[in-house]
Amino acid sequence: MIKRYFSLLMFTAVLAACGGGEDKSAEKLQKLKKERADLDKQIADLEKQTKDTTNIKQKTVTVATVQDTLFEHYIDVQGSVDARENVDVSAKSPGVITNIYVKEGQRVSKGQTLAQIDDQVMRSNVAEVKTQLDLANIAFEKQQRLWNQKIGTEMQYLTAKNQKESLEKRISTLNDQLALNRIVSPISGTVDAVIAKLGDQAAPGAPSFRVVNTSNLKVVANVAESYAGRVKTGDPVVIVLPDINKEIRTKISFASKVIDPLSRTIKVEIPLAADAALRPNMIAQLKIVDYVAPNAVVVPVGVLQYSMGKPYVITAKKSNGKLVAERKDVELGQTYNDKAEIKSGLSAGEQIVTTGFQGLNSNDLIKL
């Protein structure tokens, strides 16, 4: 009985000892877990503050400083150089061409004879009438002397006078008709083409020569109906002449008010200063200015990115002594070719990332 009691007592003591050890271990485990949680929180806070830069790679980029500049939007139209005075010269009366006095490339003056049409019959008529006029002049002079001496009748004097004046008018008419047998230049310019040949039959309306005044040129173009309300006389325009590598800034001298019903376009004209390099029918590219912003913030179209349909750019700024990226939402204005006007969201003096901006976010480290 005593032995059984002693065994029970020992078993109880062992159980008590074991139970006390488990409580201490659990308490110590909870303490260590709490300490580890505190350390994890401290590490996370430090990583957030310092961004643990030793493990972040800096991306190399190129930046450009934004500046205020003039921004213009253009309407692009193709036209051509045309001569205000480009004339096909033809004969005023029919006949055979007997002489050609000019050649291609020759400068001529207004009224200069270019060719002669056979006028032999007309000249014979003039000579005949001239002989009659000479006789009539003699008869008139004699009759006038007699009349002054009160000899003869007044009717005789008036008849002689009428005969003389009639023949003078006929001579004048024949000379005018004789002039029609000459092909003359109606303008001063250069003979661009000699179409007629000796012995050809000239006729009114059939061109024999082409004369061009290259010192009085213009650019003509047709502008689509959709732009008709934005193009008017006096608008500034830039003319690009690719054949001679020249650019001219001037103004539109004429913009049609009527839309062509067939082509659905309006016609515009721009005068050109005299230039030996210019030729009629030369290609001219027109850039008609329809919008101007004198102090605009302008960026390359290629640096624009979009998120949820809204545009933004990546800029570079200093933060804690380091260069970091910053996303800037912007409001777009007009765009032309590779340039975009920024209405708001970006100011002059800021630096935008022009290359290497793909994948960058705000506060990403960058280097130049």
TACOR-V713513 format. One record per residue. N is the residue number from 1. RES is the residue in one small letter. OMEGA is omega as a letter, one per 20 degrees, with the letter a starting at -180 (NA if undefined). Layout:
N;RES;OMEGA
N;RES;OMEGA
This chain:
1;m;r
2;i;r
3;k;a
4;r;r
5;y;a
6;f;r
7;s;r
8;l;r
9;l;r
10;m;a
11;f;r
12;t;r
13;a;r
14;v;r
15;l;r
16;a;a
17;a;r
18;c;a
19;g;r
20;g;a
21;g;r
22;e;r
23;d;a
24;k;r
25;s;r
26;a;r
27;e;r
28;k;r
29;l;r
30;q;r
31;k;a
32;l;r
33;k;r
34;k;r
35;e;r
36;r;r
37;a;r
38;d;r
39;l;r
40;d;r
41;k;r
42;q;r
43;i;a
44;a;r
45;d;r
46;l;r
47;e;r
48;k;a
49;q;a
50;t;a
51;k;r
52;d;a
53;t;a
54;t;a
55;n;a
56;i;a
57;k;r
58;q;a
59;k;r
60;t;a
61;v;r
62;t;a
63;v;r
64;a;a
65;t;r
66;v;r
67;q;r
68;d;a
69;t;r
70;l;r
71;f;r
72;e;r
73;h;a
74;y;r
75;i;a
76;d;a
77;v;r
78;q;r
79;g;r
80;s;r
81;v;r
82;d;r
83;a;r
84;r;r
85;e;r
86;n;a
87;v;r
88;d;a
89;v;r
90;s;a
91;a;r
92;k;r
93;s;a
94;p;r
95;g;a
96;v;r
97;i;a
98;t;r
99;n;r
100;i;a
101;y;a
102;v;r
103;k;a
104;e;a
105;g;a
106;q;r
107;r;r
108;v;r
109;s;r
110;k;a
111;g;a
112;q;a
113;t;r
114;l;a
115;a;a
116;q;r
117;i;a
118;d;a
119;d;a
120;q;a
121;v;a
122;m;r
123;r;r
124;s;r
125;n;r
126;v;a
127;a;a
128;e;a
129;v;r
130;k;r
131;t;r
132;q;a
133;l;r
134;d;r
135;l;a
136;a;r
137;n;r
138;i;a
139;a;a
140;f;a
141;e;r
142;k;a
143;q;r
144;q;r
145;r;r
146;l;a
147;w;r
148;n;r
149;q;a
150;k;r
151;i;a
152;g;a
153;t;r
154;e;r
155;m;r
156;q;r
157;y;a
158;l;r
159;t;r
160;a;r
161;k;a
162;n;r
163;q;r
164;k;a
165;e;r
166;s;r
167;l;r
168;e;r
169;k;r
170;r;r
171;i;r
172;s;r
173;t;r
174;l;r
175;n;r
176;d;r
177;q;r
178;l;r
179;a;r
180;l;r
181;n;r
182;r;r
183;i;a
184;v;r
185;s;r
186;p;a
187;i;r
188;s;a
189;g;a
190;t;r
191;v;a
192;d;a
193;a;r
194;v;a
195;i;a
196;a;r
197;k;r
198;l;r
199;g;r
200;d;r
201;q;r
202;a;r
203;a;r
204;p;r
205;g;r
206;a;a
207;p;r
208;s;r
209;f;r
210;r;a
211;v;a
212;v;r
213;n;a
214;t;r
215;s;a
216;n;a
217;l;r
218;k;r
219;v;r
220;v;r
221;a;r
222;n;a
223;v;a
224;a;a
225;e;a
226;s;r
227;y;a
228;a;a
229;g;a
230;r;a
231;v;a
232;k;r
233;t;r
234;g;r
235;d;r
236;p;a
237;v;r
238;v;r
239;i;r
240;v;r
241;l;a
242;p;a
243;d;r
244;i;r
245;n;a
246;k;r
247;e;a
248;i;r
249;r;a
250;t;a
251;k;r
252;i;r
253;s;a
254;f;r
255;a;a
256;s;r
257;k;a
258;v;r
259;i;r
260;d;a
261;p;a
262;l;a
263;s;a
264;r;r
265;t;r
266;i;a
267;k;r
268;v;r
269;e;r
270;i;r
271;p;r
272;l;r
273;a;a
274;a;a
275;d;a
276;a;a
277;a;a
278;l;r
279;r;r
280;p;a
281;n;r
282;m;a
283;i;r
284;a;r
285;q;a
286;l;r
287;k;a
288;i;a
289;v;r
290;d;r
291;y;a
292;v;r
293;a;a
294;p;a
295;n;a
296;a;r
297;v;a
298;v;r
299;v;r
300;p;r
301;v;a
302;g;a
303;v;a
304;l;r
305;q;a
306;y;r
307;s;a
308;m;r
309;g;a
310;k;a
311;p;r
312;y;r
313;v;r
314;i;r
315;t;r
316;a;r
317;k;r
318;k;r
319;s;a
320;n;r
321;g;a
322;k;r
323;l;a
324;v;r
325;a;r
326;e;r
327;r;a
328;k;r
329;d;a
330;v;r
331;e;a
332;l;r
333;g;r
334;q;r
335;t;r
336;y;a
337;n;a
338;d;a
339;k;r
340;a;r
341;e;r
342;i;a
343;k;a
344;s;r
345;g;a
346;l;a
347;s;r
348;a;a
349;g;r
350;e;a
351;q;r
352;i;r
353;v;a
354;t;r
355;t;a
356;g;a
357;f;a
358;q;r
359;g;r
360;l;r
361;n;r
362;s;r
363;n;r
364;d;r
365;l;r
366;i;r
367;k;a
368;l;NA
